[in-house]
Amino acid sequence: MSKHTQGKWSNDDKIRPYCVVDTQGLLIANCYLRTTGSDEEAKANTRLIAAAPELLEACKQVLTVEQNRVYKNYAVVYTLEQAIAKAEGGK
């Protein structure tokens, strides 16, 4: 079981710019502008973080399918295993 905040994460630039919140509206992350960054970069970072739980679940689903195939794409399997481990705090 993952230790991250469960549920779908979202961002709404109109209400809380550059913030990622959970389904109850509680703050997950702030993506403030960096001095060298742009407004568009901060918005893109916010969208990427908001998509993280769904991306992690998609990776797990693809890995399960790939592990059950007779002819595996080992590069894909390795990359997915590493990404999932990183997301879940493993090595």
Sequence and secondary structure as in RCSB ss.txt:
>XXXX:A:sequence
MSKHTQGKWSNDDKIRPYCVVDTQGLLIANCYLRTTGSDEEAKANTRLIAAAPELLEACKQVLTVEQNRVYKNYA
VVYTLEQAIAKAEGGK
>XXXX:A:secstr
   S  S  B  TTTSTTEEE TT  EEEE    TT  HHHHHHHHHHHHTHHHHHHHHHHHHHHHHTSSS  HH
HHHHHHHHHHHHTT  
